[in-house]
Amino acid sequence: MGRYGNKAIFLTLAVLLAATVVRADTLVDLPYRIGGDGRVSTDVFVDGQGPFSFILDTASSRTMLFEHLRQTLGLAPSEAGMLKVYAMNNIGTAVPVKPRELRLADQDIRDLTLGVLPDDVHPPEGEKGADGILGMDALSHYFLVMDHDALRVRLMDPATLGTDVYRGWPSAELTPYRAKDMDVTLWWLRAKFGNQTVTALMDLGSGITMLNWIAAEKLGIHRSSFDKLPVPQDLRDALGTLEPVVTVKGLTITMAERTFPAQTVIVANAAVFRYFGLDNKAAAIIGPAMLRYNSLAIDFNKRRLYIGPTSKAALADAPS
């Protein structure tokens, strides 16, 4: 066959072996959807039934079911007592249930105690409400990749070479924060809003980006200018605050060495800031809406958030 034929065979084998390594590194490969509220959801099977739509939520330490799915699955409470859970507007309780398994593609996740929440009664117009929330108890052992060009979420073994390509992206350190009296571990990073550095919660389960009023004042947005404006009741209920709520457009945010211009941000002293001792310092919540045109990866073990390049295809479809 000659040396060129042998070389071709060698190269073909090398490509096939490389493809095999990538498949071995990727334990879960699923489509994901970006809802009208900016939240990201994917497909989960529970006890062999599904697929059900679960929101990816890095700010929820526990995976949750909504009540209608508990009824569909016929799950009874798994233990006495209630689980303590937090939301943007209050701290509440949830009934504990323990399904046999959650399945993400071919990956089985067992021995999780889930909380049951009231149904998601206000999904975006024209969209079906979520069936559950996929929390950190199901995600933290993996290297998570969200590929915005392919709209695929991948869970990878963090120790394998397949993750190296993502580690070359600009990154930011994630700092774990354990909430007092709650089974919640959150992930914080440093971000710049305008020219001000702010402690920001990375919350893939939140459809918004939010600043508290201390951070807004540092940017020259003065609460006193809005004290007399009425706050709609639905916002009061959603955010757990009677204080002014303002929408700011055109703000530049810098995170992990990437700049995101023309961002829309809500300014509010939401109750969630108070729960985590951030009501006396400049703080923010960063949801997936800001990153909806970028791929990203998260290594929970090494505590790094990696932000990939902006998707040209996604930008082409973006509203002008």
C-alpha positions in Angstrom: 0.0 0.0 0.0 3.0 2.3 0.5 4.0 4.7 3.1 1.3 7.3 2.1 -1.4 4.6 2.4 -0.1 3.6 5.9 -0.1 7.3 6.9 -3.7 7.7 5.8 -4.7 4.7 7.8 -2.9 6.0 10.9 -4.5 9.4 10.6 -7.9 7.8 10.2 -7.4 5.7 13.4 -6.1 8.8 15.3 -9.3 10.7 14.4 -11.5 7.8 15.4 -9.6 7.4 18.7 -9.9 11.2 19.4 -13.7 11.0 18.7 -13.9 8.1 21.2 -12.1 10.1 23.9 -14.5 13.0 23.4 -17.5 10.7 23.7 -16.1 9.2 26.9 -15.5 12.6 28.4 -19.1 13.7 27.7 -21.3 11.9 30.1 -24.5 13.8 29.3 -25.4 15.6 26.0 -28.9 17.1 25.9 -30.7 19.9 24.1 -31.6 23.0 26.0 -34.2 25.7 25.6 -34.0 29.4 26.4 -37.4 30.6 27.6 -39.0 34.0 27.1 -37.9 34.9 30.6 -34.2 34.0 29.8 -34.2 30.9 31.9 -32.6 27.7 30.6 -34.3 24.3 30.7 -33.5 20.8 29.6 -35.0 17.3 29.5 -35.0 15.0 32.6 -36.6 11.6 33.1 -37.9 10.7 36.6 -38.5 7.1 37.5 -38.6 6.1 33.9 -41.2 8.7 32.9 -40.7 11.8 30.8 -39.0 13.7 29.4 -39.9 16.6 31.8 -38.7 20.1 31.5 -36.4 21.1 34.3 -34.8 24.6 34.8 -31.0 24.6 35.3 -30.4 26.5 38.5 -26.9 27.1 39.9 -28.4 29.0 42.9 -30.5 26.0 44.1 -28.6 23.5 46.1 -31.5 21.1 45.9 -33.3 19.7 42.9 -37.1 20.4 43.0 -40.3 19.1 41.5 -43.4 21.2 41.0 -46.6 19.9 42.5 -48.2 18.8 39.2 -45.2 16.5 38.5 -45.3 15.0 42.0 -49.0 14.1 41.4 -48.1 12.6 37.9 -45.4 10.5 39.5 -47.5 9.6 42.5 -44.7 10.4 45.0 -45.6 10.4 48.7 -43.5 12.3 51.3 -40.3 10.5 51.9 -39.7 11.7 55.5 -41.4 13.6 58.3 -41.0 17.3 58.5 -40.4 19.9 55.7 -37.4 21.1 53.8 -36.4 24.8 54.1 -36.1 26.5 50.7 -35.5 30.1 49.6 -37.0 32.1 46.7 -36.4 35.6 45.4 -39.1 36.9 47.7 -39.2 34.7 50.8 -38.0 31.7 52.7 -40.5 28.8 52.6 -40.8 25.1 53.1 -41.2 22.1 50.7 -42.5 18.6 51.1 -39.6 16.1 50.7 -39.9 13.3 48.2 -37.4 10.6 47.0 -37.8 9.2 43.5 -35.8 6.1 42.6 -33.8 7.9 40.0 -33.4 11.0 37.8 -32.0 10.3 34.3 -30.1 12.8 32.2 -29.5 11.2 28.8 -27.8 7.9 29.8 -26.6 9.2 33.2 -28.6 8.0 36.3 -28.6 10.1 39.4 -29.9 8.3 42.5 -30.5 8.9 46.3 -31.5 12.5 45.9 -34.2 13.9 48.2 -36.2 16.5 46.3 -38.4 19.3 47.5 -41.9 19.9 46.1 -42.8 23.5 45.2 -46.2 25.0 44.2 -46.7 25.0 40.4 -45.0 27.6 38.3 -48.2 29.5 37.7 -46.7 32.4 35.7 -44.7 31.0 32.8 -43.9 33.3 29.9 -46.9 33.9 27.5 -47.3 31.0 25.1 -44.9 28.7 27.0 -45.5 25.6 29.1 -44.6 25.9 32.7 -41.5 24.1 34.1 -41.9 20.6 35.7 -39.0 21.0 38.0 -35.6 22.6 38.9 -32.3 20.9 38.4 -30.1 22.0 41.3 -26.5 21.7 42.4 -27.0 18.3 44.1 -27.4 16.9 40.6 -24.9 19.1 38.8 -21.9 19.8 41.1 -20.0 16.6 40.3 -19.7 17.5 36.7 -18.0 20.0 34.4 -21.0 21.8 32.9 -20.9 23.2 29.3 -23.6 25.2 27.7 -23.0 25.3 23.9 -25.0 28.2 22.6 -24.3 27.5 18.9 -25.6 23.9 19.2 -28.1 24.7 22.0 -26.7 21.6 23.9 -25.9 21.2 27.5 -23.1 18.8 28.3 -22.0 17.3 31.6 -18.4 16.1 31.5 -16.0 14.3 33.8 -13.9 17.3 35.1 -10.7 15.2 35.3 -10.6 14.3 31.6 -8.7 16.1 28.8 -11.9 16.9 26.9 -12.5 19.9 29.2 -9.2 21.5 28.3 -10.6 23.4 25.3 -13.0 25.2 27.5 -10.4 26.1 30.1 -8.7 28.3 27.6 -11.7 30.7 27.6 -11.6 33.8 29.8 -12.6 32.9 33.3 -13.6 34.2 36.7 -13.2 32.6 40.2 -16.4 31.4 41.8 -16.6 31.7 45.6 -18.9 29.3 47.5 -21.1 30.8 50.1 -23.0 28.7 52.7 -26.2 30.4 53.8 -26.9 30.4 57.5 -29.7 28.1 58.7 -30.4 26.9 55.1 -29.3 24.0 53.0 -28.0 26.4 50.3 -24.6 26.9 48.9 -24.4 29.7 46.4 -21.7 30.8 44.0 -20.4 34.3 43.9 -18.0 36.2 41.6 -16.7 39.7 41.0 -18.2 41.7 38.2 -18.1 45.3 37.0 -21.3 47.2 36.5 -20.2 50.3 34.7 -17.0 51.3 36.6 -18.1 49.7 39.9 -17.0 46.3 41.1 -19.8 44.4 42.7 -20.3 41.0 44.4 -22.6 39.1 42.1 -24.5 35.8 42.6 -24.4 33.5 39.5 -28.0 32.4 39.3 -28.8 30.4 36.1 -32.3 29.9 37.5 -33.1 33.7 37.5 -34.4 35.3 34.3 -33.1 38.7 35.2 -30.0 40.7 36.1 -30.5 42.7 39.3 -28.6 45.3 41.3 -29.4 46.4 44.8 -29.8 50.1 45.6 -26.4 50.4 47.3 -24.8 49.4 44.0 -27.1 51.6 42.0 -26.2 54.7 44.1 -22.5 54.1 43.3 -23.5 54.3 39.6 -25.3 57.6 40.1 -28.8 56.1 40.1 -30.4 57.7 43.2 -33.2 56.0 45.0 -34.6 59.3 46.2 -35.5 60.1 42.6 -37.9 57.2 42.5 -39.3 57.1 46.0 -42.7 58.4 44.9 -43.1 56.0 42.0 -45.7 53.2 42.5 -44.4 49.7 42.4 -46.8 47.2 40.7 -48.2 44.6 43.0 -46.8 41.7 41.0 -43.3 43.1 41.4 -43.8 43.6 45.1 -44.9 39.9 45.4 -42.1 38.6 43.1 -39.3 40.5 44.8 -40.5 40.7 48.4 -39.9 44.4 48.6 -41.9 47.6 49.2 -39.0 49.8 48.1 -38.6 51.3 44.6 -38.1 49.0 41.6 -36.5 50.6 38.5 -35.4 49.2 35.1 -32.1 50.6 33.9 -31.1 50.1 30.2 -27.8 50.5 28.4 -25.6 49.4 31.3 -22.2 47.9 30.5 -21.2 44.8 32.5 -17.7 43.2 32.6 -17.2 39.7 33.8 -14.4 37.1 33.3 -12.6 39.6 31.0 -15.6 39.8 28.7 -17.7 43.0 28.2 -21.4 42.9 27.7 -22.7 46.3 26.5 -26.3 47.6 26.5 -27.6 45.4 29.3 -31.0 45.9 30.9 -30.9 45.6 34.7 -33.5 45.8 37.4 -32.6 47.8 40.5 -34.4 46.5 43.6 -33.7 45.6 47.2 -35.1 42.1 46.7 -35.5 40.0 49.8 -32.8 37.6 48.5 -30.1 40.1 49.2 -31.2 40.3 52.8 -31.2 36.5 53.3 -27.5 36.3 52.4 -26.3 39.4 54.4 -25.8 41.5 51.3 -28.3 44.3 52.2 -25.5 46.5 53.5 -23.1 46.2 50.5 -23.2 46.6 46.7 -24.5 43.4 45.3 -26.0 41.9 42.2 -27.6 38.8 40.7 -26.6 37.7 37.2 -29.0 35.5 35.4 -28.6 33.6 32.1 -30.3 36.4 30.0 -27.0 38.3 30.0 -25.2 35.3 28.7 -27.8 34.2 26.2 -25.5 34.8 23.2 -22.4 33.2 24.7 -21.3 29.6 25.4 -20.1 29.0 28.9 -18.6 26.3 31.1 -18.5 25.8 34.9 -16.0 23.7 36.8 -17.6 23.5 40.2 -14.6 21.5 41.6 -12.0 24.1 40.7 -14.5 27.0 41.2 -14.2 28.6 37.8 -16.7 30.1 35.4 -15.5 30.1 31.7 -17.2 32.4 29.2 -16.9 31.4 25.5 -17.1 33.6 22.4 -20.3 35.3 21.3 -22.4 33.1 19.0 -22.7 34.9 15.7 -25.7 32.8 14.8 -27.5 33.8 18.0 -26.7 37.5 17.4 -28.1 37.3 13.9 -31.4 36.2 15.3 -31.4 38.8 18.1 -34.0 41.6 18.0 -32.6 44.8 16.7 
